[in-house]
C-alpha cells in the first residue's frame, strides 16, 4: 500500500533540527581531534572559516567533515595558539580543539 509523502516547510525543518541539536548538546563542549582544511581568515571581521576533517588512517580517505568558524574569543584563542606554539593556524595541521555545537537558522534582516 503506497504511503503519502509528508511535506514540511524548510523553516519548520530548520526549527526541528535546531531543537534536536540543542537538546542533545545543550551547552556541552567537546574536545575533538581533526585536521584543518579550507582555512580562510577575514581580517576585516576577525573571522576564521575552516573545515574540520577526519581521514581514515589506512587510506587517508575522508571519513568526516564539518564546517567551523571562530570569531571574538575564538579568534583570540587562535592568535594565542599561534603565539605559544609558533605554529600558524592554517591548512593541513592536526589539532585538538574544544568545540561547542550550534545550529544557526538563517534569518533575513
C-alpha positions as CSV (number, residue, x, y, z in Angstrom):
1,X,0.0,0.0,0.0
2,X,1.6,3.3,-1.0
3,X,2.2,5.8,1.8
4,X,1.7,9.5,1.3
5,X,4.7,11.7,1.2
6,X,4.7,14.2,4.0
7,X,5.8,17.8,3.3
8,X,7.2,20.4,5.6
9,X,8.3,24.0,5.1
10,X,12.1,24.5,5.2
11,X,11.8,26.9,8.1
12,X,10.0,24.3,10.2
13,X,12.6,21.7,9.3
14,X,15.3,24.1,10.5
15,X,13.5,24.7,13.8
16,X,13.2,20.9,14.4
17,X,16.8,20.3,13.6
18,X,17.8,23.1,15.9
19,X,15.6,21.8,18.7
20,X,17.2,18.3,18.4
21,X,20.7,19.6,18.4
22,X,20.1,22.0,21.3
23,X,18.5,19.2,23.3
24,X,21.4,16.8,22.6
25,X,24.3,19.2,23.1
26,X,22.8,21.7,25.5
27,X,25.8,23.9,26.4
28,X,28.1,20.8,26.1
29,X,31.7,21.4,25.0
30,X,33.8,18.6,23.5
31,X,37.4,18.1,22.6
32,X,37.8,17.0,19.0
33,X,40.8,15.7,17.1
34,X,40.8,16.7,13.5
35,X,42.8,18.2,10.6
36,X,42.2,21.8,9.4
37,X,41.3,22.3,5.7
38,X,39.8,25.2,3.7
39,X,41.0,27.7,6.2
40,X,40.5,31.4,5.4
41,X,40.8,34.5,7.6
42,X,38.8,37.6,7.1
43,X,40.9,40.3,8.7
44,X,38.2,43.0,8.5
45,X,35.8,41.0,10.6
46,X,38.4,38.9,12.5
47,X,36.6,35.7,11.5
48,X,38.3,32.4,10.8
49,X,36.4,29.9,8.5
50,X,37.7,26.3,8.2
51,X,36.7,22.7,7.9
52,X,37.5,20.1,10.5
53,X,38.1,16.8,8.8
54,X,39.0,13.2,9.8
55,X,40.7,10.9,7.5
56,X,41.0,7.1,7.6
57,X,44.4,6.1,9.0
58,X,44.9,3.3,6.5
59,X,43.9,5.1,3.3
60,X,43.8,8.8,4.0
61,X,40.2,8.7,2.8
62,X,37.8,11.4,4.1
63,X,35.7,9.9,7.0
64,X,34.1,13.0,8.4
65,X,33.9,16.7,7.7
66,X,32.2,19.7,9.4
67,X,32.5,23.4,8.9
68,X,33.7,25.6,11.7
69,X,34.3,29.2,12.4
70,X,36.0,31.2,15.1
71,X,35.4,34.9,16.0
72,X,35.7,37.0,19.1
73,X,37.1,34.9,21.9
74,X,37.7,32.0,19.5
75,X,39.7,34.2,17.2
76,X,41.7,35.4,20.2
77,X,42.4,31.8,21.2
78,X,43.8,31.1,17.7
79,X,46.1,34.0,18.0
80,X,47.2,32.7,21.4
81,X,47.7,29.3,19.9
82,X,50.0,30.8,17.2
83,X,52.0,32.8,19.7
84,X,52.5,29.9,22.2
85,X,53.3,27.2,19.6
86,X,54.9,29.2,16.9
87,X,52.6,27.3,14.5
88,X,50.4,29.2,12.2
89,X,46.7,28.2,12.3
90,X,46.4,27.1,8.7
91,X,45.5,24.2,6.4
92,X,46.8,20.6,6.9
93,X,47.6,20.8,10.6
94,X,46.3,18.2,13.1
95,X,44.6,19.9,16.1
96,X,42.8,19.1,19.3
97,X,40.1,21.7,19.5
98,X,37.4,22.5,22.1
99,X,34.1,22.9,20.3
100,X,30.6,23.8,21.1
101,X,27.9,22.5,18.8
102,X,25.4,25.1,17.4
103,X,22.9,25.1,14.6
104,X,22.0,28.6,13.4
105,X,18.9,29.2,11.4
106,X,19.2,31.7,8.6
107,X,17.1,34.8,9.2
108,X,17.0,37.7,6.7
109,X,17.4,41.2,8.1
